[in-house]
Amino acid sequence: MLRFIFIGLPLLLLFVLAVAFGALNKQAIPFDFLIGQITLPVSVLTGVFILFGFLLGLLSMLGRLWVLKNENRKLRKQLVARDSADA
């Protein structure tokens, strides 16, 4: 339940805001890439950038989690080695 409150609820809120924003902004605007240009509705462009930011944050969080798990594994091995040496 606590996981839903901290993960699911903000995502649900973000989804509702994106739907409301999309319903109110149907204008198409040109978006320039380095090699070309495309015309997209404001809501689609906003959704793409929100998704990109979410994925970027998720990747950075997973990278840090991986580093912490490796450090935790190393410390557990040291603890087991120290306990077996004391016995």
Phi, psi and omega per residue, in radians:
M1 nan -0.710 -3.132
L2 -1.161 -0.613 3.101
R3 -1.104 -0.712 3.107
F4 -1.090 -0.698 -3.113
I5 -1.122 -0.706 -3.068
F6 -1.546 -0.390 -3.125
I7 -1.970 -0.922 -3.040
G8 -1.213 -0.738 -3.095
L9 -1.129 -0.808 3.068
P10 -1.097 -0.649 3.104
L11 -1.173 -0.696 3.094
L12 -1.124 -0.735 3.103
L13 -1.101 -0.735 3.110
L14 -1.110 -0.690 3.105
F15 -1.124 -0.770 3.128
V16 -1.113 -0.725 3.100
L17 -1.129 -0.670 3.124
A18 -1.156 -0.707 3.099
V19 -1.134 -0.755 3.117
A20 -1.121 -0.737 3.119
F21 -1.114 -0.722 3.127
G22 -1.152 -0.620 3.132
A23 -1.212 -0.525 -3.101
L24 -1.578 -0.340 -3.069
N25 -2.149 1.577 -3.132
K26 -1.790 0.121 -3.122
Q27 -1.241 2.531 3.072
A28 -1.736 2.371 3.123
I29 -2.211 2.630 3.085
P30 -1.369 2.406 3.100
F31 -2.103 2.129 -3.074
D32 -1.657 2.146 2.956
F33 -1.612 3.095 3.084
L34 -1.193 -0.547 -3.061
I35 -1.929 -0.043 -3.114
G36 -2.997 -2.992 -3.107
Q37 -2.458 2.525 3.115
I38 -2.411 2.599 3.103
T39 -1.847 2.097 -3.107
L40 -2.277 2.647 3.001
P41 -1.134 2.637 -3.121
V42 -1.023 -0.683 -3.103
S43 -1.155 -0.695 3.130
V44 -1.158 -0.776 -3.141
L45 -1.100 -0.724 3.099
T46 -1.128 -0.761 3.114
G47 -1.073 -0.704 3.123
V48 -1.105 -0.775 -3.129
F49 -1.235 -0.591 3.061
I50 -1.146 -0.758 3.099
L51 -1.094 -0.749 3.114
F52 -1.066 -0.755 3.118
G53 -1.154 -0.681 3.110
F54 -1.113 -0.795 -3.140
L55 -1.148 -0.670 3.101
L56 -1.116 -0.755 3.089
G57 -1.136 -0.684 3.117
L58 -1.127 -0.748 3.123
L59 -1.125 -0.710 3.125
S60 -1.179 -0.633 3.116
M61 -1.189 -0.718 -3.139
L62 -1.174 -0.600 3.073
G63 -1.089 -0.776 3.125
R64 -1.162 -0.684 3.116
L65 -1.080 -0.708 3.125
W66 -1.091 -0.755 3.122
V67 -1.097 -0.760 -3.131
L68 -1.156 -0.651 3.108
K69 -1.148 -0.706 3.098
N70 -1.113 -0.730 3.111
E71 -1.128 -0.701 3.120
N72 -1.115 -0.734 3.123
R73 -1.090 -0.744 3.124
K74 -1.093 -0.769 -3.133
L75 -1.158 -0.638 3.094
R76 -1.130 -0.714 3.105
K77 -1.095 -0.715 3.101
Q78 -1.103 -0.705 -3.138
L79 -1.148 -0.760 3.115
V80 -1.131 -0.720 3.122
A81 -1.125 -0.687 3.134
R82 -1.206 -0.705 3.125
D83 -1.162 -0.659 3.134
S84 -1.266 -0.506 3.106
A85 -1.281 -0.557 3.126
D86 -1.288 -0.478 -3.061
A87 -1.381 nan nan
